[in-house]
Amino acid sequence: MNTESTRTANGYQGPSAPEARVSYEPTDESGEIGKALLVGVLGGVLSATGYLIYRRLPDEQKERLQRQVREAIQARIGELRRAFNL
């Protein structure tokens, strides 16, 4: 065996092998991924709950909600058009 040859954690071997970083400590990225996953799951649960509640509403209340949402969206679109002079 060649004594100058070394095997690293990333599969390279030999004296020209890049430095292998063998660290399994959690990084800040893993914490951010966990937070994003938690927010996504909570958003899904809240959406499903809202949908189940909406399905049980009487038709009159559904129509009123739809009208209010439509008006809010139209108002927001109007604000954006004014802001960007469209």
N, CA, C and O atoms as CSV, one atom per row, in Angstrom:
chain,resi,resn,atom,element,x,y,z
A,1,MET,N,N,0.822,-1.182,0.000
A,1,MET,CA,C,0.000,0.000,0.000
A,1,MET,C,C,0.862,1.239,0.000
A,1,MET,O,O,1.947,1.254,0.582
A,2,ASN,N,N,0.384,2.266,-0.646
A,2,ASN,CA,C,1.093,3.523,-0.716
A,2,ASN,C,C,0.855,4.291,0.582
A,2,ASN,O,O,-0.295,4.521,0.955
A,3,THR,N,N,1.911,4.688,1.268
A,3,THR,CA,C,1.749,5.374,2.555
A,3,THR,C,C,1.337,6.826,2.378
A,3,THR,O,O,0.797,7.425,3.308
A,4,GLU,N,N,1.582,7.417,1.186
A,4,GLU,CA,C,1.181,8.796,0.970
A,4,GLU,C,C,-0.305,8.900,0.634
A,4,GLU,O,O,-0.895,9.974,0.749
A,5,SER,N,N,-0.892,7.818,0.233
A,5,SER,CA,C,-2.295,7.821,-0.144
A,5,SER,C,C,-3.163,7.841,1.106
A,5,SER,O,O,-2.972,7.046,2.027
A,6,THR,N,N,-4.104,8.746,1.120
A,6,THR,CA,C,-5.030,8.820,2.254
A,6,THR,C,C,-6.449,8.762,1.737
A,6,THR,O,O,-6.737,9.226,0.634
A,7,ARG,N,N,-7.312,8.207,2.510
A,7,ARG,CA,C,-8.722,8.131,2.143
A,7,ARG,C,C,-9.477,9.148,3.008
A,7,ARG,O,O,-9.282,9.220,4.222
A,8,THR,N,N,-10.337,9.925,2.356
A,8,THR,CA,C,-11.102,10.930,3.083
A,8,THR,C,C,-12.565,10.521,3.119
A,8,THR,O,O,-12.980,9.565,2.464
A,9,ALA,N,N,-13.328,11.261,3.892
A,9,ALA,CA,C,-14.741,10.938,4.075
A,9,ALA,C,C,-15.554,11.157,2.809
A,9,ALA,O,O,-16.638,10.587,2.678
A,10,ASN,N,N,-15.064,11.970,1.865
A,10,ASN,CA,C,-15.855,12.244,0.678
A,10,ASN,C,C,-15.526,11.311,-0.480
A,10,ASN,O,O,-16.002,11.531,-1.593
A,11,GLY,N,N,-14.727,10.277,-0.247
A,11,GLY,CA,C,-14.474,9.267,-1.259
A,11,GLY,C,C,-13.212,9.489,-2.067
A,11,GLY,O,O,-12.778,8.572,-2.765
A,12,TYR,N,N,-12.597,10.673,-2.004
A,12,TYR,CA,C,-11.353,10.923,-2.714
A,12,TYR,C,C,-10.221,10.244,-1.977
A,12,TYR,O,O,-10.266,10.078,-0.758
A,13,GLN,N,N,-9.225,9.860,-2.711
A,13,GLN,CA,C,-8.052,9.324,-2.049
A,13,GLN,C,C,-6.812,9.802,-2.768
A,13,GLN,O,O,-6.853,10.150,-3.948
A,14,GLY,N,N,-5.726,9.816,-2.053
A,14,GLY,CA,C,-4.468,10.266,-2.621
A,14,GLY,C,C,-4.028,11.572,-1.997
A,14,GLY,O,O,-4.792,12.214,-1.276
A,15,PRO,N,N,-2.798,11.964,-2.273
A,15,PRO,CA,C,-2.271,13.179,-1.651
A,15,PRO,C,C,-2.968,14.433,-2.158
A,15,PRO,O,O,-2.926,15.457,-1.475
A,16,SER,N,N,-3.607,14.401,-3.324
A,16,SER,CA,C,-4.269,15.586,-3.846
A,16,SER,C,C,-5.752,15.637,-3.469
A,16,SER,O,O,-6.498,16.466,-3.991
A,17,ALA,N,N,-6.172,14.767,-2.580
A,17,ALA,CA,C,-7.581,14.744,-2.173
A,17,ALA,C,C,-7.935,16.038,-1.456
A,17,ALA,O,O,-7.171,16.509,-0.613
A,18,PRO,N,N,-9.100,16.623,-1.785
A,18,PRO,CA,C,-9.503,17.854,-1.093
A,18,PRO,C,C,-9.743,17.578,0.383
A,18,PRO,O,O,-10.038,16.454,0.790
A,19,GLU,N,N,-9.609,18.624,1.160
A,19,GLU,CA,C,-9.831,18.478,2.593
A,19,GLU,C,C,-11.272,18.067,2.850
A,19,GLU,O,O,-12.205,18.694,2.347
A,20,ALA,N,N,-11.443,17.034,3.617
A,20,ALA,CA,C,-12.783,16.563,3.931
A,20,ALA,C,C,-13.235,17.200,5.239
A,20,ALA,O,O,-12.500,17.211,6.227
A,21,ARG,N,N,-14.434,17.719,5.230
A,21,ARG,CA,C,-14.983,18.280,6.453
A,21,ARG,C,C,-15.974,17.265,7.003
A,21,ARG,O,O,-17.074,17.102,6.476
A,22,VAL,N,N,-15.579,16.603,8.044
A,22,VAL,CA,C,-16.443,15.600,8.653
A,22,VAL,C,C,-17.024,16.213,9.911
A,22,VAL,O,O,-16.451,16.110,10.995
A,23,SER,N,N,-18.158,16.843,9.750
A,23,SER,CA,C,-18.811,17.487,10.873
A,23,SER,C,C,-20.295,17.215,10.764
A,23,SER,O,O,-20.906,17.491,9.732
A,24,TYR,N,N,-20.865,16.687,11.796
A,24,TYR,CA,C,-22.283,16.383,11.785
A,24,TYR,C,C,-23.039,17.274,12.752
A,24,TYR,O,O,-24.125,16.928,13.218
A,25,GLU,N,N,-22.449,18.430,13.047
A,25,GLU,CA,C,-23.113,19.371,13.925
A,25,GLU,C,C,-24.190,20.104,13.134
A,25,GLU,O,O,-23.968,20.456,11.976
A,26,PRO,N,N,-25.343,20.336,13.734
A,26,PRO,CA,C,-26.393,21.059,13.009
A,26,PRO,C,C,-25.932,22.484,12.709
A,26,PRO,O,O,-25.266,23.123,13.524
A,27,THR,N,N,-26.295,22.958,11.547
A,27,THR,CA,C,-25.946,24.316,11.161
A,27,THR,C,C,-27.171,25.195,11.300
A,27,THR,O,O,-28.258,24.704,11.602
A,28,ASP,N,N,-27.006,26.477,11.086
A,28,ASP,CA,C,-28.136,27.396,11.152
A,28,ASP,C,C,-29.168,27.060,10.090
A,28,ASP,O,O,-30.362,27.281,10.291
A,29,GLU,N,N,-28.717,26.524,8.956
A,29,GLU,CA,C,-29.632,26.166,7.882
A,29,GLU,C,C,-30.635,25.104,8.327
A,29,GLU,O,O,-31.804,25.163,7.947
A,30,SER,N,N,-30.197,24.145,9.119
A,30,SER,CA,C,-31.114,23.090,9.546
A,30,SER,C,C,-32.207,23.659,10.448
A,30,SER,O,O,-33.346,23.192,10.412
A,31,GLY,N,N,-31.872,24.655,11.251
A,31,GLY,CA,C,-32.877,25.302,12.086
A,31,GLY,C,C,-33.882,26.061,11.246
A,31,GLY,O,O,-35.078,26.056,11.539
A,32,GLU,N,N,-33.392,26.720,10.191
A,32,GLU,CA,C,-34.279,27.465,9.299
A,32,GLU,C,C,-35.196,26.514,8.531
A,32,GLU,O,O,-36.368,26.819,8.315
A,33,ILE,N,N,-34.672,25.382,8.126
A,33,ILE,CA,C,-35.477,24.395,7.412
A,33,ILE,C,C,-36.581,23.863,8.333
A,33,ILE,O,O,-37.725,23.692,7.911
A,34,GLY,N,N,-36.229,23.609,9.571
A,34,GLY,CA,C,-37.220,23.139,10.538
A,34,GLY,C,C,-38.326,24.152,10.759
A,34,GLY,O,O,-39.501,23.795,10.844
A,35,LYS,N,N,-37.941,25.435,10.853
A,35,LYS,CA,C,-38.945,26.484,11.032
A,35,LYS,C,C,-39.854,26.576,9.813
A,35,LYS,O,O,-41.070,26.708,9.948
A,36,ALA,N,N,-39.268,26.506,8.633
A,36,ALA,CA,C,-40.059,26.588,7.405
A,36,ALA,C,C,-41.026,25.407,7.318
A,36,ALA,O,O,-42.179,25.568,6.917
A,37,LEU,N,N,-40.553,24.239,7.690
A,37,LEU,CA,C,-41.411,23.054,7.677
A,37,LEU,C,C,-42.557,23.203,8.663
A,37,LEU,O,O,-43.696,22.856,8.351
A,38,LEU,N,N,-42.263,23.717,9.846
A,38,LEU,CA,C,-43.303,23.923,10.857
A,38,LEU,C,C,-44.350,24.919,10.367
A,38,LEU,O,O,-45.549,24.692,10.531
A,39,VAL,N,N,-43.902,26.017,9.768
A,39,VAL,CA,C,-44.835,27.014,9.237
A,39,VAL,C,C,-45.695,26.402,8.134
A,39,VAL,O,O,-46.896,26.666,8.065
A,40,GLY,N,N,-45.092,25.591,7.278
A,40,GLY,CA,C,-45.845,24.946,6.205
A,40,GLY,C,C,-46.910,23.996,6.734
A,40,GLY,O,O,-48.040,23.982,6.246
A,41,VAL,N,N,-46.546,23.214,7.723
A,41,VAL,CA,C,-47.506,22.260,8.304
A,41,VAL,C,C,-48.635,23.008,9.003
A,41,VAL,O,O,-49.805,22.655,8.849
A,42,LEU,N,N,-48.289,24.042,9.772
A,42,LEU,CA,C,-49.334,24.823,10.448
A,42,LEU,C,C,-50.251,25.508,9.440
A,42,LEU,O,O,-51.463,25.570,9.647
A,43,GLY,N,N,-49.687,26.017,8.358
A,43,GLY,CA,C,-50.496,26.635,7.317
A,43,GLY,C,C,-51.458,25.646,6.695
A,43,GLY,O,O,-52.612,25.982,6.430
A,44,GLY,N,N,-50.997,24.435,6.459
A,44,GLY,CA,C,-51.861,23.399,5.902
A,44,GLY,C,C,-52.996,23.033,6.838
A,44,GLY,O,O,-54.137,22.859,6.411
A,45,VAL,N,N,-52.672,22.916,8.123
A,45,VAL,CA,C,-53.705,22.571,9.113
A,45,VAL,C,C,-54.745,23.688,9.203
A,45,VAL,O,O,-55.946,23.423,9.241
A,46,LEU,N,N,-54.276,24.938,9.238
A,46,LEU,CA,C,-55.210,26.059,9.311
A,46,LEU,C,C,-56.076,26.154,8.059
A,46,LEU,O,O,-57.269,26.445,8.150
A,47,SER,N,N,-55.487,25.913,6.903
A,47,SER,CA,C,-56.255,25.945,5.658
A,47,SER,C,C,-57.329,24.869,5.646
A,47,SER,O,O,-58.471,25.128,5.267
A,48,ALA,N,N,-56.966,23.671,6.058
A,48,ALA,CA,C,-57.933,22.576,6.086
A,48,ALA,C,C,-59.062,22.875,7.074
A,48,ALA,O,O,-60.229,22.598,6.794
A,49,THR,N,N,-58.711,23.435,8.218
A,49,THR,CA,C,-59.727,23.784,9.216
A,49,THR,C,C,-60.668,24.852,8.666
A,49,THR,O,O,-61.885,24.750,8.816
A,50,GLY,N,N,-60.104,25.870,8.035
A,50,GLY,CA,C,-60.930,26.924,7.449
A,50,GLY,C,C,-61.863,26.391,6.388
A,50,GLY,O,O,-63.023,26.797,6.308
A,51,TYR,N,N,-61.360,25.476,5.568
A,51,TYR,CA,C,-62.194,24.894,4.517
A,51,TYR,C,C,-63.345,24.086,5.111
A,51,TYR,O,O,-64.475,24.166,4.630
A,52,LEU,N,N,-63.060,23.312,6.150
A,52,LEU,CA,C,-64.122,22.523,6.779
A,52,LEU,C,C,-65.194,23.418,7.392
A,52,LEU,O,O,-66.386,23.116,7.319
A,53,ILE,N,N,-64.760,24.517,7.994
A,53,ILE,CA,C,-65.731,25.456,8.568
A,53,ILE,C,C,-66.540,26.100,7.448
A,53,ILE,O,O,-67.761,26.221,7.551
A,54,TYR,N,N,-65.858,26.515,6.375
A,54,TYR,CA,C,-66.531,27.163,5.251
A,54,TYR,C,C,-67.587,26.251,4.636
A,54,TYR,O,O,-68.670,26.715,4.278
A,55,ARG,N,N,-67.287,24.972,4.510
A,55,ARG,CA,C,-68.238,24.026,3.910
A,55,ARG,C,C,-69.528,23.923,4.698
A,55,ARG,O,O,-70.585,23.644,4.133
A,56,ARG,N,N,-69.447,24.145,5.997
A,56,ARG,CA,C,-70.631,23.991,6.845
A,56,ARG,C,C,-71.472,25.260,6.932
A,56,ARG,O,O,-72.561,25.241,7.505
A,57,LEU,N,N,-70.980,26.362,6.369
A,57,LEU,CA,C,-71.736,27.613,6.426
A,57,LEU,C,C,-72.971,27.538,5.529
A,57,LEU,O,O,-72.963,26.845,4.511
A,58,PRO,N,N,-74.024,28.250,5.906
A,58,PRO,CA,C,-75.195,28.348,5.015
A,58,PRO,C,C,-74.807,29.116,3.744
A,58,PRO,O,O,-73.856,29.898,3.746
A,59,ASP,N,N,-75.549,28.884,2.674
A,59,ASP,CA,C,-75.245,29.507,1.383
A,59,ASP,C,C,-75.192,31.030,1.469
A,59,ASP,O,O,-74.351,31.655,0.823
A,60,GLU,N,N,-76.068,31.624,2.251
A,60,GLU,CA,C,-76.113,33.085,2.374
A,60,GLU,C,C,-74.777,33.619,2.921
A,60,GLU,O,O,-74.244,34.607,2.417
A,61,GLN,N,N,-74.258,32.967,3.935
A,61,GLN,CA,C,-72.983,33.407,4.512
A,61,GLN,C,C,-71.822,33.156,3.551
A,61,GLN,O,O,-70.888,33.956,3.489
A,62,LYS,N,N,-71.872,32.058,2.806
A,62,LYS,CA,C,-70.824,31.785,1.814
A,62,LYS,C,C,-70.789,32.889,0.766
A,62,LYS,O,O,-69.718,33.370,0.396
A,63,GLU,N,N,-71.976,33.292,0.285
A,63,GLU,CA,C,-72.051,34.346,-0.731
A,63,GLU,C,C,-71.530,35.672,-0.181
A,63,GLU,O,O,-70.840,36.412,-0.882
A,64,ARG,N,N,-71.862,35.971,1.078
A,64,ARG,CA,C,-71.395,37.212,1.693
A,64,ARG,C,C,-69.870,37.198,1.828
A,64,ARG,O,O,-69.212,38.202,1.554
A,65,LEU,N,N,-69.315,36.071,2.247
A,65,LEU,CA,C,-67.855,35.938,2.345
A,65,LEU,C,C,-67.183,36.112,0.989
A,65,LEU,O,O,-66.178,36.813,0.868
A,66,GLN,N,N,-67.746,35.469,-0.027
A,66,GLN,CA,C,-67.185,35.584,-1.374
A,66,GLN,C,C,-67.206,37.032,-1.854
A,66,GLN,O,O,-66.247,37.503,-2.466
A,67,ARG,N,N,-68.299,37.731,-1.574
A,67,ARG,CA,C,-68.414,39.131,-1.984
A,67,ARG,C,C,-67.373,39.988,-1.255
A,67,ARG,O,O,-66.745,40.850,-1.871
A,68,GLN,N,N,-67.187,39.760,0.047
A,68,GLN,CA,C,-66.212,40.527,0.822
A,68,GLN,C,C,-64.786,40.272,0.319
A,68,GLN,O,O,-63.989,41.203,0.206
A,69,VAL,N,N,-64.473,39.020,0.021
A,69,VAL,CA,C,-63.134,38.690,-0.485
A,69,VAL,C,C,-62.920,39.340,-1.847
A,69,VAL,O,O,-61.858,39.906,-2.106
A,70,ARG,N,N,-63.925,39.261,-2.720
A,70,ARG,CA,C,-63.829,39.874,-4.042
A,70,ARG,C,C,-63.591,41.378,-3.926
A,70,ARG,O,O,-62.751,41.926,-4.641
A,71,GLU,N,N,-64.324,42.057,-3.027
A,71,GLU,CA,C,-64.153,43.491,-2.836
A,71,GLU,C,C,-62.766,43.825,-2.295
A,71,GLU,O,O,-62.159,44.810,-2.716
A,72,ALA,N,N,-62.262,43.016,-1.368
A,72,ALA,CA,C,-60.926,43.256,-0.808
A,72,ALA,C,C,-59.856,43.091,-1.877
A,72,ALA,O,O,-58.904,43.870,-1.927
A,73,ILE,N,N,-60.001,42.095,-2.723
A,73,ILE,CA,C,-59.025,41.864,-3.795
A,73,ILE,C,C,-59.084,42.997,-4.810
A,73,ILE,O,O,-58.045,43.469,-5.271
A,74,GLN,N,N,-60.285,43.436,-5.162
A,74,GLN,CA,C,-60.411,44.542,-6.115
A,74,GLN,C,C,-59.800,45.821,-5.550
A,74,GLN,O,O,-59.167,46.580,-6.284
A,75,ALA,N,N,-59.981,46.066,-4.256
A,75,ALA,CA,C,-59.388,47.248,-3.627
A,75,ALA,C,C,-57.867,47.172,-3.661
A,75,ALA,O,O,-57.195,48.163,-3.945
A,76,ARG,N,N,-57.337,46.006,-3.374
A,76,ARG,CA,C,-55.872,45.833,-3.386
A,76,ARG,C,C,-55.316,46.001,-4.795
A,76,ARG,O,O,-54.261,46.610,-4.974
A,77,ILE,N,N,-56.002,45.475,-5.782
A,77,ILE,CA,C,-55.561,45.628,-7.171
A,77,ILE,C,C,-55.585,47.104,-7.548
A,77,ILE,O,O,-54.673,47.581,-8.222
A,78,GLY,N,N,-56.614,47.833,-7.124
A,78,GLY,CA,C,-56.689,49.265,-7.384
A,78,GLY,C,C,-55.521,50.015,-6.756
A,78,GLY,O,O,-54.953,50.914,-7.377
A,79,GLU,N,N,-55.156,49.645,-5.515
A,79,GLU,CA,C,-54.009,50.275,-4.848
A,79,GLU,C,C,-52.716,50.015,-5.616
A,79,GLU,O,O,-51.899,50.918,-5.794
A,80,LEU,N,N,-52.537,48.781,-6.067
A,80,LEU,CA,C,-51.319,48.440,-6.816
A,80,LEU,C,C,-51.265,49.181,-8.145
A,80,LEU,O,O,-50.200,49.636,-8.562
A,81,ARG,N,N,-52.400,49.302,-8.804
A,81,ARG,CA,C,-52.424,50.036,-10.091
A,81,ARG,C,C,-52.070,51.501,-9.876
A,81,ARG,O,O,-51.325,52.085,-10.663
A,82,ARG,N,N,-52.605,52.100,-8.804
A,82,ARG,CA,C,-52.269,53.498,-8.512
A,82,ARG,C,C,-50.799,53.646,-8.158
A,82,ARG,O,O,-50.149,54.610,-8.562
A,83,ALA,N,N,-50.281,52.690,-7.406
A,83,ALA,CA,C,-48.874,52.770,-6.985
A,83,ALA,C,C,-47.925,52.649,-8.168
A,83,ALA,O,O,-46.881,53.302,-8.191
A,84,PHE,N,N,-48.272,51.825,-9.147
A,84,PHE,CA,C,-47.399,51.599,-10.307
A,84,PHE,C,C,-47.880,52.340,-11.551
A,84,PHE,O,O,-47.350,52.132,-12.642
A,85,ASN,N,N,-48.885,53.206,-11.391
A,85,ASN,CA,C,-49.435,53.998,-12.503
A,85,ASN,C,C,-49.815,53.149,-13.695
A,85,ASN,O,O,-49.450,53.461,-14.829
A,86,LEU,N,N,-50.547,52.076,-13.443
A,86,LEU,CA,C,-50.979,51.194,-14.542
A,86,LEU,C,C,-52.333,51.585,-15.058
A,86,LEU,O,O,-52.849,50.953,-15.980
